[in-house]
Amino acid sequence: MAFPFLFPIKNQRPRLACDLTPDGVVAARLADALQTTTAFAPLFPGAVIPGLKTPNIIDKAAVVAALKRALDAVEARDKRLTVVVPDAAARVLLLDFDTLPAKLSDALQVVRFRLRKLVPFEVDDAAISYQVIHQTADEIRALVMVMPHSVLAEYEEAVRLAGYEPGVVMPSTLASLAGLVQSEPALLVNLNGNSVTTAITRGDELLLHRSIELPADQALRDDELRHAVSVSIAYFEDTLASIPDAVFYAGPGGAPELTRVLELEQFRVRDLVSAASAGNGNTVPKGLMAGVTGALAS
């Protein structure tokens, strides 16, 4: 699956990636086609609180130290990397247009105009990236990503302070989906800090990307998570006239955690990235490898 990046410096993806989650920093380096070196540095609760306003990084010193510890552990020579950020720090939308200008700068102006009514922040200086994912003679559907510039600058600054260079920035779910290898329709649930994102794909086409904020109370949080998944399963059935073979999961605790919360016996929960494909690092907590795995996918 080939989803776009925010701010690619080169067409070729870096062979180094990190996922800055509220739970900690996951780092991974692609050594060769079969070998990935991984590391994890935990963060205390509250060090990162993702959102569309600054600050996202509450304890800069702790975050920079965790980035440096995890990235240094994978011993990368090239300091340029893909940075995966929480979904709550950006907005991802599927937008339909009658047409888009062929010139990129003109097309971005059209996209930016549409976003002014759709996102709760100023878009004139926001980071915007889009990719056409479906096109007919009468309609264009585009996957659009937008991130407040001040929030993007926060994450980039932390990476630079750790001694590395952010070549690419990606929201968590889009990064994770890049590692989904099946061509059949699939439903992904990505639990990332204080939000959950559900996404539905059909081959290389993204049909749904829906993020909601979760409450702090654990019981209410589980209720909201169950509801979010139920809504997405209903959308899957309505759109594809079938039910998903399985629910793929990326997030803390791995598949057993989502299975516990959902209590849906008719759906099998599978880890998007299994432990067997997590590389030679053995310190990354279960369920947290999807972002960097997708970021390094060819």
Secondary structure, 3 states (H helix, E strand, C coil): CCCCCECCCCCCCCCEEEEEECCEEEEEEEEECCEEEEEEEECCCCCECCCCCCCCECCHHHHHHHHHHHHHHCCCCCCEEEEEECHHHCEEEEEEECCCCCCHHHHHHHHHHHHCCCCCCCCCCCEEEEEEEEECCCCEEEEEEEECHHHHHHHHHHHHHCCCEEEEEEEHHHHHHCCCCCCCCEEEEEEECCEEEEEEEECCEEEEEEEEECCCCHHHHHHHHHHHHHHHHHHHHHHHCCCCCEEEEECCCHHHHHHHHHCCCCCEEEECCCHHHCCCCCCCCCCCCHHHHHHCCC
